[in-house]
């Protein structure tokens, strides 16, 4: 259904234009207190969409999410022996 997607964070001056941002992608989250919107878009359209969003007067800043580029395999994924002992006892 969806191809490769990436999130972008759009910082706004006011939240009146949030409905207008729906045409750029799927709105995932809207923060009323900090006035930002998280939008998921196709990676192919990333640069074009960011340039279009920066052109609006109600947009403060646009930041791409770096989650697709982070390594999600961790080196030491095993818990230490003390925690394993506590889990077995039920602490």
N, C-alpha and C positions, 0 to 999 in steps of 0.2 A: 504494500500500500504506500509506504513512504520510502524514499531513497535515503541516502546519507544526509543526516540533518545536523545542524549546529545551532546552538542558542546564541542570541545576541541580547544584550542588556541595553535598553534605551532609557536614558535619564531625561525626565520631562520637567518643564516649568510648572505646568498644571495638568491635571488628569482629564480635562474636558475632551481631549482628542484621542483618547484610548480606543474608542470604537473605530476611528479612522485607520488605526494601525493594523486592524484585522486583515486588510487586503494584502499585507506583506508576508504574512505567515500565520502560524497558530500561536495565539497568545496563551502562554502557560501560567503566568503569574503576574499580578498587578499589586504593587505595594503602595498603599494609600499614604502611609506615613512618610516613607522615603522618596516617593514619587518616581518609581521606575517600573518598567514593564519588561518581562522576559518573553521573547518571541523565538520560536523555533522555525527555521527556514532551511531550504535545501542548500547544501554546501556549494553547488554550482552557481547559485545566485547571490552568494554572500557579499562580494565586493560591490556589485551593482546596488543591492538593497541598502548597504551601509551608506553608500554615497547619496542615495535618494533620501534616506532618513536624516542625514546631516544637513540637508538643504532646507528642512522645515524650520520655521522660526520658533516653534514650541519645544524643540529638542535641544537639550543642553549638551549631551554627550552620548556617543554610541560605542559600546565595547563588545567585541566578540568573546564568546566563552571558549576557554581552552581545554575543556573537558575531553573532546575527542582526541587530543594530542597527548594526554597524560597516560603514563604507564600505570595500569591497574593491577599488576602482579607485584606482590610485596615480598621482600626477602625473608623476613622472620615472621611468618604467619602463625606459628605455634605459640600458645600461651606458655608461660613459665610454669615450673613444677609446683610452686606455692599456690598459684591460682587453680591449677588442676585439682590439688588436694582439697582446697576450699569448696570447689564445686561438688566433689564427691561426698563431702561431709554434709553439705547443705547450708553452708554459711552465706 
